[in-house]
């Protein structure tokens, strides 16, 4: 491409992007206003519930070229307005993602905290509808909230940006691994499915390498997977274990982090973070080990199948209940 004209191309692309955003915002405004109008008419007993079906038929009969106003979709507009009418701080976010994204969030999420989480996530990560749908189906909100409570003291104290970055568990259903598999199977599967793996981690993760070599003295050591996190500006080491968590796993990972910080980390970067992915873990053992860990480390278990959302919600409720009792 002729370098003289690249700036013009960039201006055209930016203008198109701005136009799409403007059209989307106006569409969301329209749906919001229709939902508000219908909701207030029904609330004031001026209209009955059947009016939505009548309105859809009227639009179809008199303006057949106008699409997207079936009775089902009009009901969604009413529900959309009623869901967020008392949450003005979310109104800007609503207009920065598509209607299909909004539908997935307000119809599938159980509470406002969860809706706010996915609204911010969809905007920040630029998820496609399919990517957002997958994150909701894999209970990303519940896993992230539980994961926040498992962060070691060093992680919480040193960097508040870590909140909502790491999860208590990761879902690798896309690997199609059998129940019994080796660490090498897991590693190869993640490398082969790197796009999905990074989606599960978050788009700020940049892959550096597998079996990343560290030389300490006359010995060589290998980190299973090494990433760089753009937002946190630090190296992130993943160690993969197909057995249950053991405290000596943590010692090995801390050793790797020390080597990374001494020999690999650049002066402008933050201390490295380690994540130990275990097939299963004993939460009491994990918490005890983390309380004595000076390195910013957390342990995550991974699941090779999508978890039952109800089970994760129960875990989350138990977590909140235990925190309330402690207060």
Buried (B, 14 or more C-beta within 10 A) or exposed (E): EEEEEEEEEEEEEEEEEEEEEEEBBEBBEEBBEBBBBBBBBBEEEEBEEEBBBEBBEEBBEEEEEEEEBBBEBBBBBBBBBBBBBEEEEBEEBBBBBBBEBBBBBBEBBEEBEBBBBBBBBBBEBEBEBEBBBBBBBBBBBBBBBBBBBBBBEBBBEBBEEBBBBBBBBBBBBBBEBEEEBEBEBBBBBBBEBEEBBBBBBBBBBEBBEBEBEBEEEEEEEEBBBBBBBEBBBBBBBBBBBBEEBBEEBBEBBBBBBBBBBEEBBEEEBBBBBBBBBBBEBEBEBBEEBBEEBEBBBBBBBBBBEBBEBEEBBEBBEEBEEEEEEEE
